Amino acid sequence: MKQLWLEQDLIAFFTLSSEERGLLANRSAPMKIGFAVLLKMLQYEGRFPLSPSDVPKAVVKFIARQIEVDPDTLKRYKWQGRTIEYHRAAIRKRLGFKRWRRIYKDTIVDWVQENIADKQHGHERIKQALLGHLHQLKIEPPQKIILDRLIDSAVS
């Protein structure tokens, strides 16, 4: 994800709606910012960040400012365990996203072969196109190693 953000881009992609702010009510500061960051990152990238370091500081600061929380509070959010899994499930349900499942493999490999394998060269370009396609389908991408294997399988 890019690290330098213009204010207008932050506003366009990471502004919380009043409905989204309502989802944060009655949560502690770490839970508010953690939930908000997960929500906006799934909307923007089509996947959840794995740690605070996966989220650009400008994005964290912008979200924190909207919910009146210190941006450093994100460090206190628990990135492992039941709470984050509960948050992810609630966000997926709200946004209509599905978790990656093996049943998608053949469909995705076929899509890569038909749409981009011959037209775009290079693993990284294919990966970015595939991530965009998964985002459009509202399917969370698989782990990096699985994604790389899917691409290799489609190309070979």
N, C-alpha and C positions, 0 to 999 in steps of 0.2 A: 504494500500500500504506500502511496506517496506520503512524504513526510512534510512537505511545505504546502500549506493551505492558505488560500485567499479567504478573507472574511465572507465574501459572497458565496463561496463554495461551502463553507461551514454552515452558513445559514440555509442554503439550498438542501443540503444532505443530512444535517445533524440537528435541525431544530425539532424540538419535542412539541407535538401537538398538545392541546389541552387534555385530550383523551389519554394520551400517553403519560402526561404528568399525573393524571388521576391514578394510573397504575402504580405510581411511586408513593402514594399517600400512606402514612402510617408505617413506613419502613425506616430503619436506621440509616444514617448517612452512608456507611459502606454498602448497604443493600440498595439504596437509591441509585448511587452512581454505578455500581456493578450492573444492576438490572438495566439502567438506561444505556450504558455502553454496549451491553450485549444486544439490546433491542436495535439500536441505531446501526451497529456494525452488521447485524444480519440483514437489515434493510439495505444497507449500502453495498456490502460485499457478497452477500449470499452465504456467509459462513460466520461462525462465532470466533472471536479471538481466543487463543489458548492461554494467554497470559497478558498482564498489563503492558508488557513491552511490545505486544502486537498492535497496540493502539497508539497512533501518533499523539504526542503530547498536546498539540493544538486541538485535536478532537476532544481529548479528555478535558482540557481547560474550557472549551466551548460548552460542552455538556454540563460540566460542574457549575459554570456560571449560571446556566438556566435554572438549575435546581438548588442553587445557593448552598453548595457544598465545596469544601476545599478539594482541589484536584488530587492532592496527595492521599486523600481518603480511599482512592481506588486501590492503593497498596494493601489496605486492610480487608478488602473483599476476598473471600475464600474462593480460589480458582479450582478447587477440588472438592468433591463431596456431594452430599444430598442437596444442599441449598442451590448450588449452581445448576445441578441437573434439573431441579424443580423449576428454576428460572428459565432455563433453556426450553424445557417442555412447554411452559406457559407462553413463551415468546413464539415458539414454532406454531403452536395452536392458533394464537392471535393473528399471525402473519400468513398462515396457510402453508408453511414449509413442512417438508417431509425429511426425515433422517435418511441418510444413504442406506440402501439395502442391496444385497447382491443381485436381487432380481432386476436391477437397473443396468447391470453390467453389459449384457448383449445389446440392449437398445443404445447405450452410450457408445459402445465400440462401433456399432453400425453408423451412428450419427457422425462420428469422427471420420470414418472411412468415406462416407458419402459427401460430407460437407467441407472438410478442411484438410485431410491428410494429403491429398494430391495438390491442393492449392497453396498451402502454407508450409514452408519448410522450417524445421527447427522445433525441438521439443517445447521450448518456452512459449512460442507463439501458439502452438496447438493447445497447450495447457491453458493459456489465457482465454482462448476462444471457447474451450470446453467449460471452463469455470463460468464464463458468461452465459453459456447455454444452460448449465445447471441452475444458475441464478434465475433465468427466465422461467424455467420449469418449477422453480421453488423447491429444489432438492438440494440439501446440504451436500457439499462435495465429500468424498471419502478422505481418509487419511492420505497424506502426501505419498507414501509408498504405494498405496493402492491406486491412486490417481496416476502415478508414473507408470505402473504396470498396465493400466488400461490404455494409456497412450501408446506404450510400446507394442501392445497387442494389436491395436488398431492400425499402426503404421506398418507392422511386419506382415 
